[in-house]
Each structure stands twice: as structure tokens, then as C-alpha cells.
């Protein structure tokens, strides 16, 4: 189950009450759900249930009077009819299973959305217990809504550096932010382990909105770790790589 689809993982995580509160409302995409969700939320995200790297993600905003704006990659396009929007989505999704999700207004740096990659890994020398081994902030490249660094040519910062450059309405300390991220990350790992027992490394993408609330964006069961090379503290990358090697060689 290492390649579990996003919908499958979403259903597993929402069985935990703490994690359910941190999951954006999500359903399978249908013509009916698209209409209902745009009417209810105004802005939604469409995501392929399989795949990774921010590929195929579409942001749709309702502008009223059956007018819509679509943000896809760096492309921003407007439609004056719902039928035009439907044709666009059909061409982009190509019959693949997609999810529709309420859009979460993420905190931004220089008008670019950011989220936080939290690595959680099992340590075989400590009876396979889960530990948070690193955090890195991913900032979307100019003009993108996805934070995937490679796809959007984005930026990687440490958590401390990123929060020096933003202002939250809620008055949280860095210690409290770290604690909340750790709690969500560790609970996610333990919840997924029950259904994916061979999983040993999880790259969790967490986001924070303007009120300081933490949201689960994605749980990657085969996470890339190269972004951690960009952090000033190289010990973080070395620790992540060491624990991954520990499992691959066991």
C-alpha cells in the first residue's frame, strides 16, 4: 500500500478525530460535486488521486454569474459559462480519478503560498518508534499555486527564517508552532502505520492559514528528501538520509 491514493489516505486519516479536524473538506470529483462545492465555498482545488509532485492540480474560483477563473500551473484562464469550465476540466482530467477540496488560504511570503514539509521516520534502534526528523518550508514559485519546489521553481527555507518574514494574526510562539506540527505529524504517521505497516518514512505536507490553524495537505509515503539539502543545518539532511538507509539496508 506504499502507493496508496490520496482518497484512500484521506479516508484512513479522517478516522482519527484530531486528524479529521486538520483535513480540508474533500470528496471525489463529479459534475454534481463541482457545482455544489463552488456554490458552497467559492474557491476549490482539484487534485488527481494518484501521482505526486503537484502535477495536475487545478484551482477554480467562482466569480459569480456563472463566470469562473482557473489557475493551472502558471496559466490563469477565465470562462463565462459553466459548460466552458466543464470542457476545460474534462480535457485536463482525462477520465482520471480526481478529488475536489475546499481551498485553504495559506499564509504567504511575498504573495507566494507556502507549506511545510515535515519528515517523520521510524528508528529501528528505538524499537521502530516514530520521530520528527526535519522540517522545511516550501514556497511556491512566482505565479504558481503549488509549492512543489521542482515544478514551480520555488524556494526552500528553514521554519525559523520563514516565520521571520511573515505575520500571523494569532500570537503563536515558534515553540508552540513546532509542537503543533509535531503532534499532527506523529499522529498521522501512527494512523497510516496501522494500514501501511511497512511504511518507515513519511513526508507530510502541512499548511498554516492566517489564523494559525494547521492543515494536512498531503502525506507522501515515498517522499523525496533532496529539499533538505537546501537548509543551513546540513545535520537535518544527514539524519534523514541515515534513517532511510537504515531501513533500506535492513
Steps between C-alpha positions, in 0.01 A plus 500: 500500500803723462334661198169561674290757318418835655133407546595177675739682734242773568246238612757334728604828664149627566434199726715685756307789659807725539604448138145532367487856633823578310384359165346741247147385398555259209287289265537316173456735205177471302306754298251521787765544770677770297183708475408449865848577636548813288163625627593417860866606517560726200856373455603133468803291413488200265770237558568167326454213745820339374830663414720748680716805454209741461418363154145564377385725786236756399369795702150622406343823625134593449466863384117503507244488217645169375842656443808313622874542524734204468863494619691206352880507521580859406193521276212720617189474284144630534177341378163666451295181499490193721509282189834658398640425846372141481670448161827637636490267802409201284798566273740534794379207712473257205276258683736461798369492857516849650421645841330831566614681810412821674770759430699592811642856486857427602728754658725654236846643462524775236156399364612140452327218693711287731466170679724294726652161422531303823700178483391224738708182516525179698822427685584128500742553790209627711253217437370663184360804680402804292698824519476838327839525331473824303287794390542717192280779366416482129403825329328484161674654203362827363160448338440148634249370754693176562799507735688210340849648477607321181178560306450864598869593530425594858710571807593300811547672837534390859186539710663770711608707199159472337315617810729798534361617165127464572247625753230277648185651645518249783787553741674162491857444612740290292499239776120468475513479121762223514297311761178519298672388179669212685172386656318491167794333323548224758127426521488477120792256491346273765161508328646406162725234652195304613400461134844517337717304749812496280512880475811643665527857361218749445538844349206695633398826335336723760367851448413784732223750428488863608346408835784263583295183442693198370365303202607168351557543127663169410673197650773367270597140568800513267627851568789667322754640746714719275331822615664458843840553336401867462473559875786675682523213751631206296468270803125481429554357151768259624270369775211447257728321254651284775160374622385432145819300434447314829171359367615438144797294621311305769 
